[in-house]
Amino acid sequence: MAALMVFTVSYNGIRIKVRVLPSTRDVQREFSKGYRQRANGKHIHAFFAPALAANAKHLGTIVLPTNSSLEELIPHEVTHAVMHKMGGVHCSDDEALATAIGILSGRIARKISRGVTYE
């Protein structure tokens, strides 16, 4: 599926590629083609796919739809990405996690709202 927008956001060494597709159906199709099927049969609304190569330019890719609740989906997928980078966070030392999630989520939302296309 051709993406409507493709761009990169970064913060503090975390670099994430973002692909925005027209609908959740398109996101589901992309997930089903290149990634594992969900065992519980639930529909995929958005996803984070870690980069496979150790020397990749991006930590991974977040795939989002335009026809769903981006204010919920963006921080959810950014959380997966940041936790993938950090390898886990102790609950008493979660400030770096929360900061990265907030900044990266805000950057993604701003780029989508401005209609950024391809980078």
N, C-alpha and C positions, 0 to 999 in steps of 0.2 A: 504494500500500500504506500503510495506517495504521501509523504508528510506535508501538512500545511505549513509547518514551521520546523526548522531545525536550528538549534543554537546551543551554546555552551555557557554555563555559569561556573564560577569558581570562588572559593574562599579558603584561605589558610591551607593551601596544598590539596584541597578537595576540588577536583575538576569533573563536572558532570555534563554529559551530552543530554539534551532534551529533544525529543521528537513529539510533535503535536499532530495527532490524527483527527479526522473529521468526527468520528463517533466511537462509542464504547464497542460497537460491533467490530469496527476496524482494529481496535486495540485487542480484542479477543482473538481475531483472526491472526494478527501478528504474533501474539503470544503462543497460539496453537501451532504455528508453523515452525518457530525457532526455539521454543522453550518447552519445558515439561508441561503436561496436562495437570490440572488440579485434580487431586483425588476425590475431593468432596463435591465436584460437579458445579461449583459456584462460578458465576460469570466473572471474568477479569475486567475491572473497570480501568485499571492503570497498573503499571508494573515498573520495577527497577531490575535491570539485568546487568550484573557485574561484568566488567571486561574480562575476557578469557586470557589475554596475553599479559604477562607480567610487565612488559614495557609499553603498554597501551598509553595513549595520550590522555585518556579519560578513565576515571574510576569505573565508569559504567554508563548506562543509558537509562533515562527515565522516559517512559512512553505514556502520554496523556491524551485524553479525548477532549474535543471542544464542547461536547454536549452533556457534560456531567459536572458535578460539584467540584470545581478545581480548588476552591478554598479548603476543601477537606482532602482531596487527593494529593495535592502538591506536598503538604507537610508529611503526609503518610509515606509517600515514596521517597522523599528526601531523608526521612528518618531511616529507612532501609539503607540508603546509600551511605549516610554518615556513620551508621553503626557498622556497616561493612568495612569502611575505612578505619574506624577506631578499634574494631575488634571487640567491642563491648565497653560498657561504662558502669562503674560502681555508683549506686544511687546517691551516695554522699558526695560524689565528685562529678556531677553531671552538667556543670556550667558550660564547658566547652561543647558538649553535645547539643545542648539547648541553643547556644549562640549560633553554632553552625547551621542547625536546622532552621532557625529563624531567618538568618541572613540569606541562605540559599533559597529558601521558600519565597521570600520577598523578591529576590532577583528574578526567579522564574515567573512569578505572577506579574511583575512589572513588564518583563519582555513580552509575555503573551498579551497583556492589555495594550501594549504599544504596537502590536502586530509585527514584531520582528520576524523576518523570514529566514533566510539561510545564511549561515556563517561558514 
